[in-house]
Amino acid sequence: MDFAQYITQNALILIPALYIVGMVIKNTEKINDKYIPVILLFLGILGAIGIMGPSVESVIQGILVTGATVYTNQLIKQSCKKE
């Protein structure tokens, strides 16, 4: 799958940034794990708007980079999982 088809070059920087933020949130005990994707979605949309300016495309890019971040996290968790 070629992410470049869907996620613009400018927004790609948000994927590792959101991943790191997600790991920091995960290590805090004050926030329940089920809220992490919602928080990352909000931050992803804000980040995309900050990079690309306010537009519908920015919101879509924020959603896409958040999805890519959560998907990457799940790939890492599943590949490290011992059965």
Sequence and secondary structure as in RCSB ss.txt:
>XXXX:A:sequence
MDFAQYITQNALILIPALYIVGMVIKNTEKINDKYIPVILLFLGILGAIGIMGPSVESVIQGILVTGATVYTNQL
IKQSCKKE
>XXXX:A:secstr
  GGGTS GGGGGHHHHHHHHHHHHHH SSS GGGHHHHHHHHHHHHHHHHH SSHHHHHHHHHHHHHHHHHHHH
HHHHH   
